[in-house]
Amino acid sequence: MAKTKGNAIAAIDRRTFLAGSAATMAALSITIPAGKARAAGYPERAITLVVMYGAGGGTDTIMRKLAEEMANSRGWKINVINKPGAVGGVATQYVHGQASDGYTVLGGANYNKFVRVMGHVDFVPWDEWVFFQAATANASWSVPVDSPFKTFDDVVAAAKADPGKITISTSGTGGLWHELALIVGSFADISLKYVPYKGGKAATLAGLQGEVDIAGGGVHEHVDLVRAGKLRCLQQTSTADIDLGDGKVMPTIGGPLPAIKPFLPIGGTYNFIMKRDTPTEVLEEVSKAFVEAANSDGFQDMVKSKFFQTDIRTGEEADKRAALLEVVTVDTFNKFSDQIGADVVTAEDLGLPKPADFEAWWPPAGYKPRI
């Protein structure tokens, strides 16, 4: 498993695929003073960054900040537009249909890992795309401070004593926080009752108000309530405990579940994604600019303020991470297909191994690093 760089703590519905094609595009043009020199040769005109989710969300916020930092340091012009729909499938199809010249880039979350298992596209990630990852938004389970569950182990014991009784909120059936709750539950060998809400904020509020036993969501959605002493975090999916001071800690799931450690951090990953047949010199230029932007003070300050975790990966390191996360998602969605709310494609049909066999399987036959 590739090392994580830095220590900053930072509804799936096929009908949305068609609806997304008519989605409104929110555009932003990011420029810099004319005095800064452009990179030689590329880019000679504006780059279009196509974000796969709507304006104002976590993915959009990350993508626009990265674009801003790249423009500031390199003298590039980057136009940012949004094409939401089909869990990223609409934007993926759009970018795939553009020329492989480096002027249309996909702004994505989760390495676009949902789209193949849901049958939205058939692009093999490490055959079709080159990934540049900047950060991860980690999942969290929290409970009201008067909850009988003091630790994650308390939940495990109760769930094994009475399977399917303990309720946990999610941001929507088949969505990211639902998937991550299923993954954690699978590693712990427990069965919970997953209650969908419209987004992470609503799921957090449901836990705070006692509508469910556990609030599922993201660290960034729980942290202020944990700091305020209204919620107690039972686990979060980054690589280390998050010490908030005053005795308040958001513990990593790697403590009670050592077997999950190789897969951490597990959460929403944020990436620039380019077509794999883009010229090598363009990919290398974007890679350098992207890493500079991800390490910039401006981006790091934003990551810290949102309690995301810096996790910069490029080249084979990013390809491998894309494959691993898709393997885990496919295994999870098939194991819990009755709770996903849509048909899912099997690992066998996608040519993927079980998570436990991933290291022996990687790299797959015919794989070659692009940069």
C-alpha positions in Angstrom: 0.0 0.0 0.0 1.3 3.4 -0.9 2.3 5.7 1.8 0.0 8.6 2.7 1.7 12.0 2.2 1.0 14.6 4.9 -1.0 14.4 8.1 -3.5 17.1 7.5 -6.9 15.9 8.9 -9.1 16.9 6.8 -28.2 8.0 -4.5 -27.4 5.9 -6.9 -30.2 5.9 -9.5 -29.9 5.1 -13.2 -32.5 7.7 -14.0 -30.2 10.4 -12.9 -27.9 9.5 -15.8 -30.4 10.8 -18.4 -31.5 13.6 -16.2 -27.9 14.7 -15.7 -27.3 15.2 -19.4 -29.6 18.2 -19.1 -28.1 19.5 -15.9 -27.2 23.1 -15.6 -23.5 23.8 -15.9 -22.1 26.2 -13.3 -18.9 27.8 -14.8 -15.9 29.6 -13.2 -13.0 31.0 -15.1 -9.8 31.1 -13.1 -7.0 33.3 -14.3 -3.8 34.9 -13.1 -2.0 38.1 -13.7 -0.7 38.4 -17.3 2.9 38.9 -16.0 3.3 35.2 -15.1 4.9 33.0 -17.7 3.1 30.0 -19.2 4.6 26.6 -19.4 6.4 26.0 -22.7 4.1 24.4 -25.3 1.3 23.3 -23.0 -1.2 24.7 -22.4 -1.6 27.1 -25.3 -5.3 27.8 -24.5 -7.7 27.4 -21.6 -8.2 24.0 -19.9 -11.7 22.8 -19.1 -12.1 21.0 -15.8 -15.4 19.0 -15.7 -16.6 18.3 -12.2 -18.8 15.2 -11.9 -20.9 16.5 -9.0 -22.9 19.7 -8.5 -21.6 23.2 -7.6 -21.0 23.9 -3.9 -20.3 20.3 -2.8 -17.1 18.8 -1.5 -15.8 17.6 -4.8 -16.6 20.9 -6.4 -14.9 22.8 -3.6 -11.7 20.7 -3.9 -11.6 20.8 -7.6 -12.0 24.6 -7.8 -9.3 25.2 -5.2 -6.8 22.9 -7.0 -7.6 24.7 -10.3 -7.0 28.1 -8.6 -3.7 27.0 -7.1 -2.5 25.6 -10.4 -3.5 28.8 -12.2 -1.7 30.9 -9.6 1.5 29.0 -9.8 1.7 28.2 -13.5 -0.1 31.0 -15.3 -2.7 28.7 -16.7 -6.4 29.5 -17.4 -8.8 26.8 -16.2 -12.5 26.9 -16.8 -14.5 24.8 -14.2 -17.9 23.4 -15.2 -20.2 21.0 -13.4 -21.9 18.0 -15.1 -23.6 16.0 -12.3 -25.5 12.7 -12.8 -25.3 8.9 -12.6 -22.8 9.0 -9.7 -20.3 10.7 -12.0 -21.2 8.8 -15.1 -22.5 11.8 -17.1 -19.2 13.7 -16.7 -17.2 10.6 -17.3 -18.9 9.9 -20.6 -18.6 13.6 -21.6 -14.8 13.8 -21.0 -14.2 10.4 -22.6 -15.8 11.8 -25.8 -13.4 14.7 -26.0 -10.0 14.8 -27.7 -7.1 13.3 -25.7 -5.1 16.5 -25.8 -5.1 17.5 -22.1 -7.6 20.4 -22.6 -10.6 18.6 -21.0 -10.0 17.1 -17.6 -12.4 15.2 -15.3 -12.7 16.4 -11.8 -13.7 13.4 -9.8 -14.4 11.8 -6.5 -13.7 8.2 -5.5 -11.8 7.4 -8.6 -15.2 7.2 -10.3 -15.4 3.7 -8.7 -19.2 3.5 -8.6 -19.8 3.8 -12.4 -18.8 0.3 -13.6 -20.4 -1.7 -10.8 -23.6 0.2 -11.3 -23.4 -0.4 -15.1 -23.3 3.2 -16.1 -20.0 2.9 -18.1 -17.7 0.0 -19.0 -14.4 2.0 -18.9 -11.7 0.1 -17.0 -10.2 2.8 -14.8 -6.5 1.9 -15.1 -6.8 1.2 -18.9 -8.8 4.3 -19.8 -7.6 7.0 -17.3 -4.7 8.6 -15.5 -5.4 9.7 -12.0 -3.9 12.5 -9.8 -5.2 12.3 -6.2 -5.0 15.1 -3.7 -7.0 14.3 -0.6 -9.6 12.1 1.2 -12.8 12.9 3.1 -13.1 10.2 5.7 -16.2 8.6 7.1 -17.3 8.8 10.7 -19.7 7.0 13.1 -20.9 9.1 16.0 -23.5 8.9 18.8 -25.1 11.4 21.2 -23.0 11.7 24.4 -25.7 10.0 26.5 -25.7 6.9 24.2 -25.0 3.5 25.8 -22.3 3.0 23.1 -19.1 4.3 24.5 -16.8 2.6 21.9 -17.0 0.9 18.6 -16.5 -2.4 20.4 -19.7 -1.7 22.3 -21.6 -1.5 19.0 -20.0 -4.7 17.7 -21.0 -6.6 20.9 -24.6 -5.3 20.7 -25.0 -5.9 17.0 -23.8 -9.5 17.3 -26.2 -10.1 20.2 -29.1 -8.7 18.2 -28.3 -8.6 14.4 -30.1 -5.9 12.4 -31.5 -4.1 15.3 -29.1 -1.2 15.7 -29.9 1.7 13.3 -27.3 3.9 11.5 -28.1 6.9 9.3 -26.6 7.2 5.8 -26.5 10.0 3.2 -28.6 7.8 0.8 -28.9 4.2 -0.3 -25.9 3.3 -2.4 -24.1 6.5 -1.7 -20.6 7.0 -0.3 -21.4 7.0 3.5 -23.8 4.0 3.0 -21.0 2.1 1.2 -18.4 3.0 3.9 -20.8 1.9 6.7 -21.3 -1.4 4.9 -17.5 -1.8 4.5 -16.9 -1.2 8.2 -19.8 -3.5 9.1 -18.5 -6.2 6.9 -15.0 -6.1 8.4 -16.5 -6.2 11.9 -18.8 -9.0 10.8 -22.0 -7.3 12.0 -25.4 -6.5 10.6 -26.9 -3.1 11.1 -30.1 -1.4 9.9 -29.2 1.3 7.4 -31.6 4.3 7.3 -31.2 6.6 4.3 -31.4 10.4 4.5 -31.0 13.2 2.0 -27.3 13.9 2.5 -24.7 13.7 5.1 -25.9 16.7 7.1 -29.4 15.3 7.4 -27.9 11.9 8.5 -25.8 13.6 11.1 -28.8 15.5 12.5 -30.8 12.3 12.7 -28.2 10.8 14.9 -28.0 13.9 17.1 -31.8 13.9 17.5 -32.0 10.2 18.4 -33.9 9.1 15.3 -31.2 6.5 14.8 -28.7 4.8 17.2 -25.6 5.9 15.2 -25.0 9.0 13.0 -23.2 7.9 9.8 -21.5 10.6 7.8 -18.2 12.3 7.3 -15.6 13.6 9.7 -16.2 17.1 8.4 -19.9 16.7 9.2 -19.3 15.5 12.8 -16.3 17.3 14.0 -18.0 20.5 15.2 -20.6 18.5 17.2 -17.9 16.3 18.7 -15.9 19.4 19.7 -19.1 20.9 21.2 -19.6 17.8 23.3 -22.9 16.9 21.6 -21.6 13.8 19.8 -19.1 11.2 20.6 -17.1 9.7 17.7 -16.9 5.9 17.8 -14.7 5.5 14.7 -13.5 7.3 11.6 -11.7 5.9 8.5 -8.5 7.9 8.3 -5.1 6.3 9.1 -4.7 7.9 12.6 -6.7 9.2 15.5 -7.8 12.8 15.3 -7.0 14.6 18.5 -9.4 17.6 18.9 -8.0 18.7 22.3 -9.8 18.9 25.7 -9.8 15.1 25.8 -11.9 14.7 22.6 -10.6 12.2 20.1 -12.0 10.8 16.9 -10.5 7.3 16.9 -9.4 5.6 13.7 -11.2 2.3 12.9 -7.7 0.8 12.4 -7.5 0.4 16.2 -10.5 -2.0 16.8 -10.3 -3.5 13.3 -6.6 -4.1 12.4 -7.6 -6.0 9.3 -9.0 -2.9 7.7 -5.7 -0.9 8.1 -4.3 -1.8 4.6 -7.4 -0.1 3.0 -7.2 3.1 5.0 -7.9 5.9 4.4 -11.3 5.0 3.1 -13.5 7.8 2.1 -14.3 10.3 -0.7 -11.1 10.7 -2.7 -10.6 13.8 -4.8 -8.8 13.5 -8.2 -8.0 15.1 -11.5 -8.6 12.4 -14.1 -7.3 12.5 -17.7 -7.6 10.1 -20.7 -4.8 7.6 -20.7 -3.8 8.2 -24.4 -3.1 11.9 -23.7 0.5 12.7 -24.8 3.1 11.8 -22.2 4.6 15.3 -22.0 1.2 16.7 -21.2 0.5 14.2 -18.5 3.9 14.9 -16.9 3.3 18.7 -17.0 -0.1 18.3 -15.4 1.3 15.9 -12.8 3.9 18.4 -11.7 1.4 21.3 -11.6 -1.1 19.2 -9.7 1.4 18.0 -7.0 2.5 21.6 -6.5 -1.1 22.7 -6.1 -1.9 19.9 -3.7 1.1 20.8 -1.6 0.4 24.6 -1.7 -0.3 26.5 1.5 -3.7 27.6 0.1 -4.8 24.1 -0.6 -3.4 22.7 2.6 -5.2 25.4 4.6 -8.5 24.5 3.0 -7.9 20.7 3.6 -7.2 21.4 7.3 -10.3 23.6 7.7 -12.5 20.9 6.2 -10.9 18.1 8.2 -10.0 16.2 5.1 -6.8 14.1 4.9 -4.0 15.0 2.5 -3.4 11.9 0.3 -1.3 12.7 -2.8 -0.9 10.0 -5.4 0.1 9.9 -9.0 1.4 7.4 -11.6 1.2 3.7 -10.7 0.5 4.6 -7.1 -2.7 6.3 -8.1 -3.7 3.5 -10.6 -3.3 0.9 -7.9 -5.4 2.9 -5.5 -8.1 3.3 -8.1 -8.1 -0.5 -8.7 -8.1 -1.3 -5.0 -11.0 1.0 -4.1 -13.1 -0.4 -7.0 -12.4 -4.0 -5.9 -13.6 -3.1 -2.4 -16.7 -1.3 -3.7 -17.6 -4.1 -6.1 -17.2 -6.7 -3.4 -19.3 -4.6 -0.9 -22.1 -3.8 -3.4 -22.5 -7.5 -4.4 -22.3 -8.7 -0.8 -25.1 -6.3 0.1 -26.9 -6.1 -3.2 -30.3 -6.3 -1.5 -29.6 -2.9 0.2 -28.2 -1.0 -2.9 -31.5 -0.4 -4.6 -30.2 -1.2 -8.1 -28.7 -4.0 -10.1 -24.9 -4.4 -9.7 -22.3 -6.0 -11.8 -20.3 -8.9 -10.3 -16.5 -8.9 -9.7 -16.2 -11.9 -12.1 -17.9 -10.0 -14.9 -15.6 -7.1 -14.3 -12.5 -9.2 -14.1 -11.7 -8.2 -10.6 -10.4 -10.2 -7.6 -11.7 -10.4 -4.1 -10.1 -7.7 -1.8 -8.0 -10.4 0.0 -6.5 -11.4 -3.3 -5.8 -7.9 -4.5 -2.0 -7.8 -3.8 -1.4 -11.0 -5.7 -3.6 -9.8 -8.6 -2.0 -6.4 -9.0 -0.7 -5.4 -11.6 -3.3 -7.0 -13.9 -2.2 -8.7 -17.1 -1.2 -6.1 -19.7 -1.0 -3.2 -17.2 1.7 -0.6 -17.9 2.3 2.6 -15.9 1.6 5.7 -18.0 3.8 8.2 -16.1 
